[in-house]
């Protein structure tokens, strides 16, 4: 049996189990990785919304990261909810010294509309995390926030992606889930020195879409940790998420999560 690649998630905890650290670890295990975590915040949430957030001291978040890196060879990592400028500035110097691919999901607002990134953290994210990341995975509102532009079309997404490349990201995947289309969801992949690529998937009509961004970015990190080329890692992650959406269900009230076990023979 081959040893699974060690995949690290640096993100917030979702007490409802559908997003954040919990979604990441489920995804990593389902796709054949060994998951490790650095928890940046505790949230009190369920399928109807976030009722509270408690963040640890930034130094303790950095201690989690240092300790994991001291004990494990990391094949790839992703960031999700980083919450505050203090936490971002605590982990950024460590991540700049990394020897593994880093996927950055610039989580700012939950699916239910709750803010997950403090206002002063946006500039810290742009200045300290975005430059040099191997892939940035914003959805439409996040891409608009980071670029100060309106995105209404695939061409707009490509323009925003190029702008984010100029800001220091090595590649950008602007997710199309917030674009109006009843048939397909088209993500836009922008890589240095290449023309933007449209990557469509059939749209899944379900309200169980909690944690989709977390799941996609974690799946991409697993692919990169296995040594896949970036575009292949992205398209395989898209396929996994699409299957998880098609087989999603509601374990409780409100928006349910995607089914992270959809591809497993249980």
LINFEN-V37236 format. One record per backbone hydrogen bond with DSSP energy under -1.0 kcal/mol. CO is the residue of the C=O (numbers start at 1). NH is the residue of the N-H. E is the energy in kcal/mol with one decimal. If there is no record, write none. Layout:
co=CO nh=NH e=E
co=CO nh=NH e=E
//
This chain:
co=5 nh=34 e=-2.8
co=6 nh=75 e=-2.9
co=6 nh=76 e=-1.1
co=7 nh=36 e=-2.2
co=8 nh=78 e=-2.2
co=9 nh=38 e=-2.4
co=10 nh=80 e=-2.7
co=11 nh=40 e=-2.5
co=12 nh=21 e=-3.0
co=13 nh=43 e=-1.1
co=14 nh=17 e=-2.0
co=19 nh=23 e=-1.3
co=20 nh=24 e=-2.6
co=21 nh=25 e=-2.8
co=22 nh=26 e=-2.0
co=23 nh=27 e=-2.4
co=24 nh=28 e=-2.9
co=25 nh=29 e=-2.2
co=26 nh=30 e=-2.5
co=27 nh=31 e=-1.8
co=28 nh=33 e=-3.2
co=29 nh=32 e=-1.5
co=34 nh=7 e=-3.0
co=36 nh=9 e=-2.5
co=38 nh=11 e=-1.8
co=41 nh=13 e=-3.1
co=42 nh=54 e=-3.0
co=44 nh=51 e=-3.4
co=44 nh=52 e=-1.0
co=47 nh=255 e=-2.1
co=49 nh=46 e=-1.9
co=52 nh=44 e=-2.8
co=54 nh=42 e=-3.3
co=57 nh=60 e=-1.1
co=57 nh=61 e=-1.7
co=58 nh=62 e=-2.4
co=59 nh=63 e=-1.9
co=60 nh=64 e=-2.3
co=61 nh=65 e=-2.0
co=62 nh=66 e=-2.9
co=63 nh=67 e=-2.5
co=64 nh=68 e=-2.4
co=65 nh=69 e=-2.5
co=66 nh=70 e=-1.9
co=67 nh=71 e=-1.3
co=68 nh=72 e=-1.7
co=76 nh=8 e=-2.4
co=77 nh=103 e=-2.5
co=78 nh=10 e=-2.5
co=79 nh=105 e=-2.3
co=82 nh=84 e=-2.6
co=83 nh=118 e=-3.1
co=84 nh=88 e=-2.2
co=85 nh=89 e=-2.7
co=86 nh=90 e=-1.2
co=87 nh=91 e=-1.9
co=88 nh=92 e=-2.3
co=91 nh=95 e=-2.3
co=92 nh=96 e=-2.2
co=95 nh=98 e=-1.5
co=101 nh=77 e=-2.2
co=102 nh=134 e=-1.3
co=102 nh=135 e=-1.5
co=103 nh=79 e=-2.3
co=104 nh=137 e=-2.6
co=105 nh=107 e=-2.7
co=108 nh=116 e=-3.4
co=108 nh=117 e=-1.1
co=110 nh=113 e=-1.7
co=114 nh=110 e=-3.3
co=118 nh=121 e=-1.7
co=119 nh=122 e=-1.2
co=121 nh=125 e=-2.5
co=122 nh=126 e=-2.3
co=123 nh=127 e=-2.5
co=124 nh=128 e=-2.9
co=125 nh=129 e=-1.5
co=125 nh=130 e=-2.6
co=130 nh=133 e=-1.9
co=133 nh=170 e=-2.7
co=135 nh=104 e=-3.3
co=136 nh=173 e=-3.3
co=138 nh=175 e=-2.4
co=139 nh=143 e=-2.9
co=140 nh=144 e=-2.4
co=141 nh=145 e=-2.2
co=142 nh=146 e=-2.4
co=143 nh=147 e=-1.9
co=144 nh=148 e=-1.8
co=153 nh=157 e=-2.1
co=154 nh=158 e=-2.3
co=155 nh=159 e=-2.2
co=156 nh=160 e=-2.7
co=157 nh=161 e=-2.6
co=158 nh=162 e=-2.2
co=159 nh=163 e=-1.9
co=160 nh=164 e=-2.2
co=161 nh=165 e=-2.0
co=162 nh=166 e=-2.0
co=164 nh=169 e=-1.7
co=165 nh=168 e=-1.6
co=168 nh=132 e=-3.0
co=170 nh=192 e=-1.3
co=171 nh=136 e=-2.0
co=172 nh=190 e=-3.3
co=174 nh=188 e=-2.5
co=176 nh=179 e=-1.8
co=183 nh=203 e=-2.9
co=185 nh=201 e=-2.1
co=187 nh=199 e=-3.3
co=188 nh=174 e=-2.6
co=189 nh=197 e=-2.8
co=190 nh=172 e=-2.8
co=191 nh=194 e=-2.0
co=197 nh=189 e=-2.9
co=199 nh=187 e=-2.2
co=201 nh=185 e=-3.1
co=204 nh=206 e=-1.3
co=207 nh=209 e=-1.7
co=209 nh=212 e=-1.3
co=210 nh=258 e=-1.0
co=211 nh=215 e=-2.4
co=212 nh=216 e=-2.5
co=213 nh=217 e=-2.3
co=214 nh=218 e=-2.3
co=215 nh=219 e=-2.3
co=216 nh=220 e=-2.3
co=217 nh=221 e=-2.1
co=218 nh=222 e=-2.0
co=219 nh=223 e=-2.1
co=220 nh=224 e=-2.6
co=221 nh=225 e=-2.5
co=222 nh=226 e=-1.4
co=223 nh=228 e=-2.3
co=224 nh=227 e=-1.6
co=229 nh=233 e=-2.7
co=230 nh=234 e=-2.4
co=231 nh=235 e=-2.5
co=232 nh=236 e=-2.4
co=233 nh=237 e=-1.7
co=234 nh=238 e=-2.4
co=235 nh=239 e=-2.1
co=236 nh=240 e=-2.2
co=237 nh=241 e=-2.6
co=238 nh=242 e=-2.7
co=239 nh=243 e=-2.2
co=240 nh=244 e=-2.4
co=241 nh=245 e=-2.3
co=242 nh=246 e=-2.3
co=243 nh=247 e=-1.7
co=244 nh=259 e=-2.3
co=245 nh=248 e=-1.4
co=256 nh=210 e=-2.3
co=258 nh=260 e=-1.1
co=259 nh=262 e=-1.8
co=261 nh=264 e=-1.9
co=264 nh=266 e=-1.2
//
